[in-house]
C-alpha cells in the first residue's frame, strides 16, 4: 500500500480527533486529500510528533488524538516510546508509516530496512496495544479497532517508499498552528 | 543532600500560582525536591522524560490544548533540547517556560559539569531566548510570574536559570 492510500482509507475516521502529523510527505499528502482545522502538521522538530500528541492527550483526556508518525522520525526519539508506554493515555492512537526510508530527504534507508521492528520496540517500551499491517484493508481494521479500544495503540503501517512531488503547500505554518489551537479551544 | 527544600518549594508554588498544571522533567540533583513536589501534587501532571527534548513536544501539545506547562531540566538537558526548541517551539511560536539548573558555574565541584556551565548563557543568547537568573528567594515569585507573562505575550520560549545560590545550601 502507499501512504496516500492508507491516509485516504482512514480520512473519514478523523472527525472529532486532534490529528498531528510529521513533516514532509505525510503533511503534504494529508493536505492533498483535504486539510481540516483539526489537523496540525509538525513541520520540522523531527521525532517530536508523538511527544506533541502525548502533551495534547494528557492535557485533554476527553479528546481523541491521532498521531501520524514515520519510521525515520520515531527512530530519532525512541525514548519517546518509553514515555508513551509509561503514561499510556487511552485517547492516543499512534500510527507509524514505515517505508524503511528517509524519503523526504533523498530516500536513504532507515534501520527498519535492515530488520528494526518498531511495533516490537513499542510493545517492549510498554505500549499496551500494537499492530503491524501492510494492506489498506488491514490498516483500516487496525485503526478502527484501536479507536474502539480506547487504549494507547501503536500501529506500524508498512508502506511503499513513494511520496508527493513537492512538500511545500500554501498553508502557512503559523496559520495552521493557531487554527489548530482554536479548534481545540472550542472542543 | 544540601539541595534547598525551602527554595524549591518557592519555585514550585510560583509555578502553581501561575497556573502551571503540567510539568515535564528529567531528574538531576538540584531538581529532586521540585520533581517530588510536582509528583505529590494531584493538580499537577508530572511527565518523567527519557530525554529532555521530548518535553518541548509535550509542552507544545499542552499549550495547543490549553494547559500551561513548564520544563524542569539541567543545563545539559537544555543543550539536548535545542533542535526541538528551535524547530518546534520557536518555529511554531509556543510559549515555553524552561527552568534550567545552572550547573558548572562558580562553586561547581563536579568536573563533568563545567563545560556545560560555560556555554549555557551564550547559547541562550544565540537562540534569542530571554533569560533571568533565580538567585534570590525573595525574587522567585515575581520573576517566575514575569517569565511566564513574557512567554505568553511573545509566544516564545523563555528561560529561568536556577542558580547555586538559590538551590544549594552548602555553598
Interface residues (C-beta under 8 A of the other chain):
Chain A: X18 X20 X40 X42 X43 X44 X45 X46 X47 X48 X49 X50 X51 X52 X53 X54 X55 X56 X57 X58 X59 X60 X63 X77 X79 X80 X82 X83 X86 X87 X173 X174 X177 X180 X181 X184 X185
Chain B: X22 X45 X47 X48 X49 X50 X51 X53 X54 X55 X56 X57 X58 X59 X60 X61 X62 X63 X64 X65 X66 X67 X69 X83 X84 X87 X88 X91 X92 X93
